[in-house]
């Protein structure tokens, strides 16, 4: 492993120690109910999350119905 990649790993780990980051990664660092924490999707991809959420109300909705949901 190069010294440069070691520094990047250290910076990544240091970033994860911020409480607002740790609380999203570890349910024991979060104030959220553990059951709720476990029930939400485990990725942070906003596009994926939006797609999943938009399909929960049904598919091929009229535009106004989709906006209102």
PDB file of N, CA, C and O in Angstrom:
ATOM      1  N   UNK A   1       0.847  -1.166   0.000  1.00  0.00           N
ATOM      2  CA  UNK A   1       0.000   0.000   0.000  1.00  0.00           C
ATOM      3  C   UNK A   1       0.898   1.237   0.000  1.00  0.00           C
ATOM      4  O   UNK A   1       1.872   1.307   0.749  1.00  0.00           O
ATOM      5  N   UNK A   2       0.569   2.190  -0.828  1.00  0.00           N
ATOM      6  CA  UNK A   2       1.392   3.394  -0.912  1.00  0.00           C
ATOM      7  C   UNK A   2       1.089   4.347   0.239  1.00  0.00           C
ATOM      8  O   UNK A   2      -0.004   4.311   0.804  1.00  0.00           O
ATOM      9  N   UNK A   3       2.046   5.195   0.586  1.00  0.00           N
ATOM     10  CA  UNK A   3       1.800   6.183   1.656  1.00  0.00           C
ATOM     11  C   UNK A   3       0.604   7.088   1.338  1.00  0.00           C
ATOM     12  O   UNK A   3      -0.129   7.501   2.236  1.00  0.00           O
ATOM     13  N   UNK A   4       0.422   7.386   0.059  1.00  0.00           N
ATOM     14  CA  UNK A   4      -0.701   8.246  -0.339  1.00  0.00           C
ATOM     15  C   UNK A   4      -2.045   7.578  -0.051  1.00  0.00           C
ATOM     16  O   UNK A   4      -2.967   8.228   0.443  1.00  0.00           O
ATOM     17  N   UNK A   5      -2.159   6.284  -0.357  1.00  0.00           N
ATOM     18  CA  UNK A   5      -3.423   5.600  -0.095  1.00  0.00           C
ATOM     19  C   UNK A   5      -3.655   5.429   1.401  1.00  0.00           C
ATOM     20  O   UNK A   5      -4.803   5.431   1.847  1.00  0.00           O
ATOM     21  N   UNK A   6      -2.596   5.281   2.178  1.00  0.00           N
ATOM     22  CA  UNK A   6      -2.730   5.199   3.633  1.00  0.00           C
ATOM     23  C   UNK A   6      -3.300   6.496   4.190  1.00  0.00           C
ATOM     24  O   UNK A   6      -4.159   6.467   5.071  1.00  0.00           O
ATOM     25  N   UNK A   7      -2.830   7.628   3.687  1.00  0.00           N
ATOM     26  CA  UNK A   7      -3.339   8.933   4.117  1.00  0.00           C
ATOM     27  C   UNK A   7      -4.815   9.059   3.745  1.00  0.00           C
ATOM     28  O   UNK A   7      -5.614   9.546   4.544  1.00  0.00           O
ATOM     29  N   UNK A   8      -5.176   8.629   2.554  1.00  0.00           N
ATOM     30  CA  UNK A   8      -6.581   8.707   2.129  1.00  0.00           C
ATOM     31  C   UNK A   8      -7.476   7.843   3.012  1.00  0.00           C
ATOM     32  O   UNK A   8      -8.596   8.238   3.336  1.00  0.00           O
ATOM     33  N   UNK A   9      -6.993   6.684   3.396  1.00  0.00           N
ATOM     34  CA  UNK A   9      -7.766   5.807   4.289  1.00  0.00           C
ATOM     35  C   UNK A   9      -7.926   6.470   5.654  1.00  0.00           C
ATOM     36  O   UNK A   9      -9.007   6.424   6.242  1.00  0.00           O
ATOM     37  N   UNK A  10      -6.864   7.083   6.159  1.00  0.00           N
ATOM     38  CA  UNK A  10      -6.941   7.770   7.447  1.00  0.00           C
ATOM     39  C   UNK A  10      -7.925   8.936   7.386  1.00  0.00           C
ATOM     40  O   UNK A  10      -8.692   9.146   8.325  1.00  0.00           O
ATOM     41  N   UNK A  11      -7.912   9.686   6.300  1.00  0.00           N
ATOM     42  CA  UNK A  11      -8.850  10.805   6.135  1.00  0.00           C
ATOM     43  C   UNK A  11     -10.286  10.293   6.066  1.00  0.00           C
ATOM     44  O   UNK A  11     -11.190  10.893   6.647  1.00  0.00           O
ATOM     45  N   UNK A  12     -10.494   9.189   5.358  1.00  0.00           N
ATOM     46  CA  UNK A  12     -11.831   8.589   5.254  1.00  0.00           C
ATOM     47  C   UNK A  12     -12.328   8.177   6.634  1.00  0.00           C
ATOM     48  O   UNK A  12     -13.468   8.473   6.992  1.00  0.00           O
ATOM     49  N   UNK A  13     -11.489   7.500   7.413  1.00  0.00           N
ATOM     50  CA  UNK A  13     -11.875   7.042   8.751  1.00  0.00           C
ATOM     51  C   UNK A  13     -12.153   8.229   9.672  1.00  0.00           C
ATOM     52  O   UNK A  13     -13.096   8.191  10.462  1.00  0.00           O
ATOM     53  N   UNK A  14     -11.347   9.270   9.578  1.00  0.00           N
ATOM     54  CA  UNK A  14     -11.550  10.459  10.413  1.00  0.00           C
ATOM     55  C   UNK A  14     -12.890  11.114  10.077  1.00  0.00           C
ATOM     56  O   UNK A  14     -13.597  11.579  10.972  1.00  0.00           O
ATOM     57  N   UNK A  15     -13.235  11.150   8.803  1.00  0.00           N
ATOM     58  CA  UNK A  15     -14.513  11.726   8.376  1.00  0.00           C
ATOM     59  C   UNK A  15     -15.692  10.957   8.971  1.00  0.00           C
ATOM     60  O   UNK A  15     -16.704  11.560   9.329  1.00  0.00           O
ATOM     61  N   UNK A  16     -15.573   9.642   9.080  1.00  0.00           N
ATOM     62  CA  UNK A  16     -16.665   8.817   9.602  1.00  0.00           C
ATOM     63  C   UNK A  16     -16.856   8.992  11.104  1.00  0.00           C
ATOM     64  O   UNK A  16     -17.867   8.550  11.650  1.00  0.00           O
ATOM     65  N   UNK A  17     -15.907   9.629  11.779  1.00  0.00           N
ATOM     66  CA  UNK A  17     -16.024   9.842  13.221  1.00  0.00           C
ATOM     67  C   UNK A  17     -16.921  11.023  13.571  1.00  0.00           C
ATOM     68  O   UNK A  17     -17.352  11.148  14.718  1.00  0.00           O
ATOM     69  N   UNK A  18     -17.212  11.897  12.596  1.00  0.00           N
ATOM     70  CA  UNK A  18     -18.141  12.990  12.877  1.00  0.00           C
ATOM     71  C   UNK A  18     -19.489  12.395  13.255  1.00  0.00           C
ATOM     72  O   UNK A  18     -19.965  11.478  12.586  1.00  0.00           O
ATOM     73  N   UNK A  19     -20.108  12.899  14.309  1.00  0.00           N
ATOM     74  CA  UNK A  19     -21.331  12.302  14.825  1.00  0.00           C
ATOM     75  C   UNK A  19     -22.452  12.291  13.787  1.00  0.00           C
ATOM     76  O   UNK A  19     -23.213  11.326  13.715  1.00  0.00           O
ATOM     77  N   UNK A  20     -22.564  13.345  12.984  1.00  0.00           N
ATOM     78  CA  UNK A  20     -23.636  13.372  11.991  1.00  0.00           C
ATOM     79  C   UNK A  20     -23.407  12.343  10.890  1.00  0.00           C
ATOM     80  O   UNK A  20     -24.364  11.945  10.225  1.00  0.00           O
ATOM     81  N   UNK A  21     -22.188  11.906  10.680  1.00  0.00           N
ATOM     82  CA  UNK A  21     -21.905  10.831   9.730  1.00  0.00           C
ATOM     83  C   UNK A  21     -22.100   9.485  10.412  1.00  0.00           C
ATOM     84  O   UNK A  21     -22.767   8.604   9.869  1.00  0.00           O
ATOM     85  N   UNK A  22     -21.528   9.321  11.589  1.00  0.00           N
ATOM     86  CA  UNK A  22     -21.602   8.055  12.317  1.00  0.00           C
ATOM     87  C   UNK A  22     -23.049   7.664  12.605  1.00  0.00           C
ATOM     88  O   UNK A  22     -23.392   6.483  12.555  1.00  0.00           O
ATOM     89  N   UNK A  23     -23.900   8.648  12.905  1.00  0.00           N
ATOM     90  CA  UNK A  23     -25.292   8.332  13.241  1.00  0.00           C
ATOM     91  C   UNK A  23     -26.053   7.784  12.038  1.00  0.00           C
ATOM     92  O   UNK A  23     -27.057   7.095  12.217  1.00  0.00           O
ATOM     93  N   UNK A  24     -25.607   8.067  10.833  1.00  0.00           N
ATOM     94  CA  UNK A  24     -26.235   7.509   9.649  1.00  0.00           C
ATOM     95  C   UNK A  24     -25.692   6.142   9.270  1.00  0.00           C
ATOM     96  O   UNK A  24     -26.299   5.427   8.472  1.00  0.00           O
ATOM     97  N   UNK A  25     -24.551   5.778   9.840  1.00  0.00           N
ATOM     98  CA  UNK A  25     -23.908   4.517   9.496  1.00  0.00           C
ATOM     99  C   UNK A  25     -24.109   3.434  10.545  1.00  0.00           C
ATOM    100  O   UNK A  25     -24.090   2.244  10.231  1.00  0.00           O
ATOM    101  N   UNK A  26     -24.301   3.849  11.785  1.00  0.00           N
ATOM    102  CA  UNK A  26     -24.334   2.900  12.894  1.00  0.00           C
ATOM    103  C   UNK A  26     -25.531   3.212  13.780  1.00  0.00           C
ATOM    104  O   UNK A  26     -25.629   4.308  14.331  1.00  0.00           O
ATOM    105  N   UNK A  27     -26.437   2.257  13.918  1.00  0.00           N
ATOM    106  CA  UNK A  27     -27.647   2.514  14.705  1.00  0.00           C
ATOM    107  C   UNK A  27     -27.337   2.776  16.172  1.00  0.00           C
ATOM    108  O   UNK A  27     -28.148   3.387  16.868  1.00  0.00           O
ATOM    109  N   UNK A  28     -26.201   2.336  16.651  1.00  0.00           N
ATOM    110  CA  UNK A  28     -25.832   2.569  18.046  1.00  0.00           C
ATOM    111  C   UNK A  28     -25.332   3.997  18.272  1.00  0.00           C
ATOM    112  O   UNK A  28     -25.204   4.437  19.414  1.00  0.00           O
ATOM    113  N   UNK A  29     -25.052   4.713  17.197  1.00  0.00           N
ATOM    114  CA  UNK A  29     -24.644   6.119  17.292  1.00  0.00           C
ATOM    115  C   UNK A  29     -25.798   7.051  16.953  1.00  0.00           C
ATOM    116  O   UNK A  29     -25.651   8.271  17.017  1.00  0.00           O
ATOM    117  N   UNK A  30     -26.928   6.493  16.599  1.00  0.00           N
ATOM    118  CA  UNK A  30     -28.078   7.275  16.158  1.00  0.00           C
ATOM    119  C   UNK A  30     -29.122   7.386  17.261  1.00  0.00           C
ATOM    120  O   UNK A  30     -29.248   6.499  18.104  1.00  0.00           O
ATOM    121  N   UNK A  31     -29.866   8.484  17.244  1.00  0.00           N
ATOM    122  CA  UNK A  31     -30.969   8.653  18.180  1.00  0.00           C
ATOM    123  C   UNK A  31     -32.250   8.009  17.642  1.00  0.00           C
ATOM    124  O   UNK A  31     -33.263   7.966  18.340  1.00  0.00           O
ATOM    125  N   UNK A  32     -32.206   7.512  16.414  1.00  0.00           N
ATOM    126  CA  UNK A  32     -33.367   6.883  15.792  1.00  0.00           C
ATOM    127  C   UNK A  32     -33.645   5.532  16.444  1.00  0.00           C
ATOM    128  O   UNK A  32     -32.724   4.825  16.851  1.00  0.00           O
ATOM    129  N   UNK A  33     -34.917   5.186  16.535  1.00  0.00           N
ATOM    130  CA  UNK A  33     -35.337   3.882  17.035  1.00  0.00           C
ATOM    131  C   UNK A  33     -34.639   2.791  16.224  1.00  0.00           C
ATOM    132  O   UNK A  33     -34.601   2.865  14.995  1.00  0.00           O
ATOM    133  N   UNK A  34     -34.087   1.779  16.897  1.00  0.00           N
ATOM    134  CA  UNK A  34     -33.312   0.727  16.218  1.00  0.00           C
ATOM    135  C   UNK A  34     -34.124  -0.021  15.172  1.00  0.00           C
ATOM    136  O   UNK A  34     -33.599  -0.352  14.108  1.00  0.00           O
ATOM    137  N   UNK A  35     -35.393  -0.295  15.453  1.00  0.00           N
ATOM    138  CA  UNK A  35     -36.239  -0.995  14.475  1.00  0.00           C
ATOM    139  C   UNK A  35     -36.439  -0.151  13.222  1.00  0.00           C
ATOM    140  O   UNK A  35     -36.382  -0.667  12.106  1.00  0.00           O
ATOM    141  N   UNK A  36     -36.670   1.137  13.405  1.00  0.00           N
ATOM    142  CA  UNK A  36     -36.830   2.035  12.262  1.00  0.00           C
ATOM    143  C   UNK A  36     -35.522   2.134  11.486  1.00  0.00           C
ATOM    144  O   UNK A  36     -35.527   2.102  10.255  1.00  0.00           O
ATOM    145  N   UNK A  37     -34.406   2.255  12.194  1.00  0.00           N
ATOM    146  CA  UNK A  37     -33.097   2.327  11.552  1.00  0.00           C
ATOM    147  C   UNK A  37     -32.880   1.107  10.659  1.00  0.00           C
ATOM    148  O   UNK A  37     -32.413   1.232   9.527  1.00  0.00           O
ATOM    149  N   UNK A  38     -33.224  -0.080  11.178  1.00  0.00           N
ATOM    150  CA  UNK A  38     -33.033  -1.314  10.417  1.00  0.00           C
ATOM    151  C   UNK A  38     -33.994  -1.443   9.247  1.00  0.00           C
ATOM    152  O   UNK A  38     -33.714  -2.168   8.292  1.00  0.00           O
ATOM    153  N   UNK A  39     -35.132  -0.744   9.311  1.00  0.00           N
ATOM    154  CA  UNK A  39     -36.137  -0.907   8.259  1.00  0.00           C
ATOM    155  C   UNK A  39     -35.889  -0.021   7.046  1.00  0.00           C
ATOM    156  O   UNK A  39     -36.427  -0.290   5.972  1.00  0.00           O
ATOM    157  N   UNK A  40     -35.088   1.027   7.192  1.00  0.00           N
ATOM    158  CA  UNK A  40     -34.848   1.917   6.058  1.00  0.00           C
ATOM    159  C   UNK A  40     -33.794   1.319   5.134  1.00  0.00           C
ATOM    160  O   UNK A  40     -33.000   0.470   5.540  1.00  0.00           O
ATOM    161  N   UNK A  41     -33.801   1.771   3.895  1.00  0.00           N
ATOM    162  CA  UNK A  41     -32.855   1.243   2.916  1.00  0.00           C
ATOM    163  C   UNK A  41     -31.427   1.593   3.335  1.00  0.00           C
ATOM    164  O   UNK A  41     -31.183   2.647   3.922  1.00  0.00           O
ATOM    165  N   UNK A  42     -30.506   0.715   3.031  1.00  0.00           N
ATOM    166  CA  UNK A  42     -29.133   0.855   3.532  1.00  0.00           C
ATOM    167  C   UNK A  42     -28.164   1.452   2.527  1.00  0.00           C
ATOM    168  O   UNK A  42     -26.988   1.087   2.512  1.00  0.00           O
ATOM    169  N   UNK A  43     -28.634   2.360   1.691  1.00  0.00           N
ATOM    170  CA  UNK A  43     -27.731   3.061   0.777  1.00  0.00           C
ATOM    171  C   UNK A  43     -28.067   4.542   0.781  1.00  0.00           C
ATOM    172  O   UNK A  43     -29.124   4.945   1.266  1.00  0.00           O
ATOM    173  N   UNK A  44     -27.192   5.326   0.255  1.00  0.00           N
ATOM    174  CA  UNK A  44     -27.387   6.768   0.252  1.00  0.00           C
ATOM    175  C   UNK A  44     -27.551   7.316  -1.154  1.00  0.00           C
ATOM    176  O   UNK A  44     -27.449   8.526  -1.354  1.00  0.00           O
ATOM    177  N   UNK A  45     -27.800   6.469  -2.120  1.00  0.00           N
ATOM    178  CA  UNK A  45     -27.955   6.915  -3.487  1.00  0.00           C
ATOM    179  C   UNK A  45     -29.303   7.614  -3.623  1.00  0.00           C
ATOM    180  O   UNK A  45     -30.347   6.961  -3.607  1.00  0.00           O
ATOM    181  N   UNK A  46     -29.286   8.929  -3.756  1.00  0.00           N
ATOM    182  CA  UNK A  46     -30.515   9.723  -3.794  1.00  0.00           C
ATOM    183  C   UNK A  46     -31.403   9.342  -4.973  1.00  0.00           C
ATOM    184  O   UNK A  46     -32.627   9.334  -4.843  1.00  0.00           O
ATOM    185  N   UNK A  47     -30.817   9.032  -6.101  1.00  0.00           N
ATOM    186  CA  UNK A  47     -31.610   8.660  -7.264  1.00  0.00           C
ATOM    187  C   UNK A  47     -32.332   7.339  -7.007  1.00  0.00           C
ATOM    188  O   UNK A  47     -33.519   7.208  -7.306  1.00  0.00           O
ATOM    189  N   UNK A  48     -31.620   6.367  -6.456  1.00  0.00           N
ATOM    190  CA  UNK A  48     -32.246   5.080  -6.129  1.00  0.00           C
ATOM    191  C   UNK A  48     -33.364   5.266  -5.110  1.00  0.00           C
ATOM    192  O   UNK A  48     -34.444   4.695  -5.260  1.00  0.00           O
ATOM    193  N   UNK A  49     -33.111   6.053  -4.086  1.00  0.00           N
ATOM    194  CA  UNK A  49     -34.104   6.271  -3.040  1.00  0.00           C
ATOM    195  C   UNK A  49     -35.344   6.959  -3.608  1.00  0.00           C
ATOM    196  O   UNK A  49     -36.469   6.597  -3.264  1.00  0.00           O
ATOM    197  N   UNK A  50     -35.141   7.945  -4.470  1.00  0.00           N
ATOM    198  CA  UNK A  50     -36.267   8.646  -5.078  1.00  0.00           C
ATOM    199  C   UNK A  50     -37.065   7.706  -5.968  1.00  0.00           C
ATOM    200  O   UNK A  50     -38.295   7.745  -5.964  1.00  0.00           O
ATOM    201  N   UNK A  51     -36.391   6.876  -6.717  1.00  0.00           N
ATOM    202  CA  UNK A  51     -37.062   5.915  -7.585  1.00  0.00           C
ATOM    203  C   UNK A  51     -37.903   4.944  -6.754  1.00  0.00           C
ATOM    204  O   UNK A  51     -39.059   4.680  -7.086  1.00  0.00           O
ATOM    205  N   UNK A  52     -37.325   4.417  -5.680  1.00  0.00           N
ATOM    206  CA  UNK A  52     -38.042   3.497  -4.805  1.00  0.00           C
ATOM    207  C   UNK A  52     -39.273   4.178  -4.221  1.00  0.00           C
ATOM    208  O   UNK A  52     -40.368   3.615  -4.218  1.00  0.00           O
ATOM    209  N   UNK A  53     -39.078   5.402  -3.724  1.00  0.00           N
ATOM    210  CA  UNK A  53     -40.186   6.133  -3.096  1.00  0.00           C
ATOM    211  C   UNK A  53     -41.281   6.442  -4.110  1.00  0.00           C
ATOM    212  O   UNK A  53     -42.465   6.351  -3.788  1.00  0.00           O
ATOM    213  N   UNK A  54     -40.902   6.802  -5.315  1.00  0.00           N
ATOM    214  CA  UNK A  54     -41.910   7.155  -6.312  1.00  0.00           C
ATOM    215  C   UNK A  54     -42.755   5.956  -6.720  1.00  0.00           C
ATOM    216  O   UNK A  54     -43.905   6.122  -7.127  1.00  0.00           O
ATOM    217  N   UNK A  55     -42.201   4.753  -6.617  1.00  0.00           N
ATOM    218  CA  UNK A  55     -42.960   3.555  -6.985  1.00  0.00           C
ATOM    219  C   UNK A  55     -43.823   3.008  -5.849  1.00  0.00           C
ATOM    220  O   UNK A  55     -44.634   2.111  -6.081  1.00  0.00           O
ATOM    221  N   UNK A  56     -43.673   3.517  -4.639  1.00  0.00           N
ATOM    222  CA  UNK A  56     -44.456   2.991  -3.521  1.00  0.00           C
ATOM    223  C   UNK A  56     -45.934   3.346  -3.657  1.00  0.00           C
ATOM    224  O   UNK A  56     -46.791   2.630  -3.139  1.00  0.00           O
ATOM    225  N   UNK A  57     -46.237   4.434  -4.343  1.00  0.00           N
ATOM    226  CA  UNK A  57     -47.627   4.849  -4.525  1.00  0.00           C
ATOM    227  C   UNK A  57     -48.233   4.237  -5.780  1.00  0.00           C
ATOM    228  O   UNK A  57     -49.392   4.504  -6.095  1.00  0.00           O
ATOM    229  N   UNK A  58     -47.487   3.440  -6.487  1.00  0.00           N
ATOM    230  CA  UNK A  58     -47.974   2.825  -7.721  1.00  0.00           C
ATOM    231  C   UNK A  58     -47.137   3.267  -8.905  1.00  0.00           C
ATOM    232  O   UNK A  58     -46.320   4.183  -8.807  1.00  0.00           O
ATOM    233  N   UNK A  59     -47.354   2.603 -10.012  1.00  0.00           N
ATOM    234  CA  UNK A  59     -46.594   2.938 -11.217  1.00  0.00           C
ATOM    235  C   UNK A  59     -47.514   3.564 -12.232  1.00  0.00           C
ATOM    236  O   UNK A  59     -48.725   3.339 -12.214  1.00  0.00           O
ATOM    237  N   UNK A  60     -46.936   4.353 -13.121  1.00  0.00           N
ATOM    238  CA  UNK A  60     -47.652   5.026 -14.198  1.00  0.00           C
ATOM    239  C   UNK A  60     -48.765   5.912 -13.654  1.00  0.00           C
ATOM    240  O   UNK A  60     -49.877   5.928 -14.183  1.00  0.00           O
ATOM    241  N   UNK A  61     -48.457   6.642 -12.603  1.00  0.00           N
ATOM    242  CA  UNK A  61     -49.413   7.582 -12.034  1.00  0.00           C
ATOM    243  C   UNK A  61     -49.509   8.818 -12.916  1.00  0.00           C
ATOM    244  O   UNK A  61     -48.534   9.196 -13.565  1.00  0.00           O
ATOM    245  N   UNK A  62     -50.678   9.448 -12.942  1.00  0.00           N
ATOM    246  CA  UNK A  62     -50.741  10.752 -13.606  1.00  0.00           C
ATOM    247  C   UNK A  62     -49.821  11.741 -12.881  1.00  0.00           C
ATOM    248  O   UNK A  62     -49.575  11.585 -11.685  1.00  0.00           O
ATOM    249  N   UNK A  63     -49.326  12.726 -13.569  1.00  0.00           N
ATOM    250  CA  UNK A  63     -48.360  13.657 -13.012  1.00  0.00           C
ATOM    251  C   UNK A  63     -48.864  14.318 -11.724  1.00  0.00           C
ATOM    252  O   UNK A  63     -48.128  14.387 -10.740  1.00  0.00           O
ATOM    253  N   UNK A  64     -50.087  14.793 -11.721  1.00  0.00           N
ATOM    254  CA  UNK A  64     -50.619  15.468 -10.532  1.00  0.00           C
ATOM    255  C   UNK A  64     -50.698  14.506  -9.340  1.00  0.00           C
ATOM    256  O   UNK A  64     -50.366  14.891  -8.219  1.00  0.00           O
ATOM    257  N   UNK A  65     -51.125  13.282  -9.566  1.00  0.00           N
ATOM    258  CA  UNK A  65     -51.195  12.299  -8.479  1.00  0.00           C
ATOM    259  C   UNK A  65     -49.801  12.011  -7.915  1.00  0.00           C
ATOM    260  O   UNK A  65     -49.636  11.872  -6.704  1.00  0.00           O
ATOM    261  N   UNK A  66     -48.812  11.924  -8.784  1.00  0.00           N
ATOM    262  CA  UNK A  66     -47.433  11.676  -8.328  1.00  0.00           C
ATOM    263  C   UNK A  66     -46.925  12.852  -7.516  1.00  0.00           C
ATOM    264  O   UNK A  66     -46.262  12.657  -6.497  1.00  0.00           O
ATOM    265  N   UNK A  67     -47.224  14.073  -7.949  1.00  0.00           N
ATOM    266  CA  UNK A  67     -46.769  15.261  -7.228  1.00  0.00           C
ATOM    267  C   UNK A  67     -47.432  15.326  -5.859  1.00  0.00           C
ATOM    268  O   UNK A  67     -46.775  15.654  -4.871  1.00  0.00           O
ATOM    269  N   UNK A  68     -48.701  15.025  -5.786  1.00  0.00           N
ATOM    270  CA  UNK A  68     -49.428  15.097  -4.525  1.00  0.00           C
ATOM    271  C   UNK A  68     -49.010  14.019  -3.530  1.00  0.00           C
ATOM    272  O   UNK A  68     -49.158  14.203  -2.321  1.00  0.00           O
ATOM    273  N   UNK A  69     -48.494  12.904  -4.021  1.00  0.00           N
ATOM    274  CA  UNK A  69     -48.032  11.868  -3.098  1.00  0.00           C
ATOM    275  C   UNK A  69     -46.624  12.141  -2.680  1.00  0.00           C
ATOM    276  O   UNK A  69     -46.052  11.379  -1.901  1.00  0.00           O
TER     277      UNK A  69
END
